[in-house]
Amino acid sequence: MREAFHGELAQLGEQLDAMCGLAAEAMRRATQALLDTDLALAERVVADDDELDRHRGACEDHAQKLLALQAPVAGDLRTILAALYCAEIIERMGDLAAHIAATVRFNHPEPAIPPSLRDLFATLGQRAGDMAIHLRGLISGFSPDGFAEMDRLDDAVDALHAEVMATVTGTDWSDGVRTATNVALLARFYERFADQAVSAARRLDFATTGTLPN
């Protein structure tokens, strides 16, 4: 009985891992669409967000059945509750990637960001994607650095976000109010994507240790 139950827990982890993979790919594609002003790719990111929503529903159904039928306690209970929490968080990460793609679509055929910020947003996309990939490692248990590494990656995203905001609010900004608004919103989407990954990592750490990290 316990062996079957732990097999179900492993399957739940695999579902979360698949969701993280979809969120990471959505961020990669959304960033590429942003950098290339690629309408077709942006449309695909927006359309594919439905798949992540379906995965979230399946993950939640699985977790709720385990809660109802197995009456888990202690560590197993924390694991299932963490899975429920993380499924919602990862789905939000996908939504944020879709928001980036939707901004590309709204501004097309004009680019949503000026050429001067292209490298900054390319780095933001890389760092945010790295966080989703690191989250996969936490889910699978193959990330020895755990929450500390996720916190470090988040600091890097925060620094990039601050650099973008300093640029658009500086006296040298010459690309207009509309572009400044786009840039600020886009930078916020990346920053929120990173924050969601940290939130999920914190809950996973709690499921393992029983103590929330600072």
Helices and strands as residue ranges (DSSP letters): H 2-36, H 39-70, H 74-107, G 115-117, H 118-140, H 146-168, H 176-209
